[in-house]
Amino acid sequence: MVEIKIELDEVAVVNRNLELQTAFNNYIFANPDVLDRLPDRFRLVILPEDDPQLCWYNLDLLTKQGDQNKPVVIVRMRRGGQIDFAQSRPEVLVPLAV
C-alpha cells in the first residue's frame, strides 16, 4: 500500500470539510430529488477533486472510524470558491444493496 503524507492541521481539516458540507447541502436544497436515491441512514464522505490532501485525509478517516453498519455515500466535488452546480455537479456514488 502506498503511504501518503498528509500535512493538514485539525483546524484546516474542519474548515475545509465544513465548506464542502455547506456546498453539498446547498446542492441538496436546490435538488431535493437526490435525497430520494440515498439510503435512509448512511455515512457521507466528500472527496474534493481540487484538494488532494483533504481527499486523502477523508478517505483515511473513513477507514479508521464510523459506524461500519451504515452504507457509505461518496460525493466527489470541487471545493474551491462559489460552485456553479449547473457547470460542475457533484458526483454522488451510492452503494448497491447486495
C-alpha positions in Angstrom: 0.0 0.0 0.0 1.2 3.5 -0.8 2.0 5.7 2.2 0.7 9.3 1.7 2.0 12.0 3.9 -0.9 14.3 4.8 0.1 17.7 6.3 -3.1 19.3 7.5 -3.8 20.7 10.9 -7.1 19.9 12.6 -8.5 23.5 12.1 -7.8 23.4 8.4 -9.5 20.0 8.1 -12.6 21.1 9.9 -12.8 24.4 8.0 -12.3 22.7 4.6 -14.8 19.9 5.4 -17.4 22.5 6.6 -17.0 24.3 3.3 -17.6 21.1 1.4 -20.6 20.1 3.6 -22.2 23.6 3.1 -21.7 23.4 -0.6 -23.2 19.9 -0.8 -26.1 21.0 1.4 -26.8 23.9 -1.0 -26.8 21.4 -3.8 -29.3 19.1 -1.9 -31.6 22.1 -1.2 -31.6 23.0 -4.9 -32.0 19.3 -6.0 -34.1 17.6 -3.2 -34.8 14.6 -5.5 -31.2 13.5 -4.9 -32.3 12.5 -1.3 -34.8 10.0 -2.8 -31.9 8.0 -4.2 -29.9 7.9 -0.9 -30.2 5.3 1.8 -32.1 6.3 5.0 -29.0 6.2 7.2 -25.6 6.5 5.7 -22.1 7.8 6.2 -21.3 10.7 3.9 -17.7 11.1 2.6 -17.0 14.1 0.5 -13.9 13.8 -1.7 -12.8 17.2 -3.1 -11.4 16.9 -6.6 -9.3 20.1 -6.2 -7.8 19.4 -2.8 -5.8 16.1 -2.9 -4.6 16.5 0.7 -8.1 16.7 2.1 -9.3 14.0 -0.3 -6.7 11.5 1.1 -7.4 12.7 4.6 -11.1 12.0 4.3 -10.5 8.6 2.7 -8.1 7.7 5.5 -10.7 8.8 8.1 -13.3 6.6 6.5 -11.2 3.5 7.1 -10.4 4.5 10.8 -13.8 5.4 12.2 -17.5 5.4 11.8 -20.4 3.0 12.1 -19.4 0.1 9.9 -23.1 -1.0 9.7 -24.1 2.0 7.6 -23.7 2.3 3.9 -21.2 4.8 2.6 -22.2 7.5 0.2 -19.3 9.1 -1.5 -19.5 12.6 -3.1 -16.9 13.9 -5.5 -17.0 17.6 -6.0 -14.9 20.7 -6.3 -14.0 22.6 -3.0 -12.9 26.0 -4.2 -15.0 29.1 -4.0 -18.5 29.6 -5.3 -19.5 26.4 -7.0 -21.7 26.7 -10.1 -23.7 23.4 -9.9 -25.0 23.9 -13.5 -21.4 23.7 -14.7 -20.0 21.2 -12.2 -22.4 19.0 -10.4 -21.2 16.8 -7.5 -20.8 13.1 -8.4 -22.9 11.2 -5.9 -21.9 7.5 -5.6 -24.5 5.4 -3.8 -23.9 1.8 -2.7 -25.8 -1.0 -4.2 -27.7 -3.5 -2.0 -26.2 -7.0 -2.4 
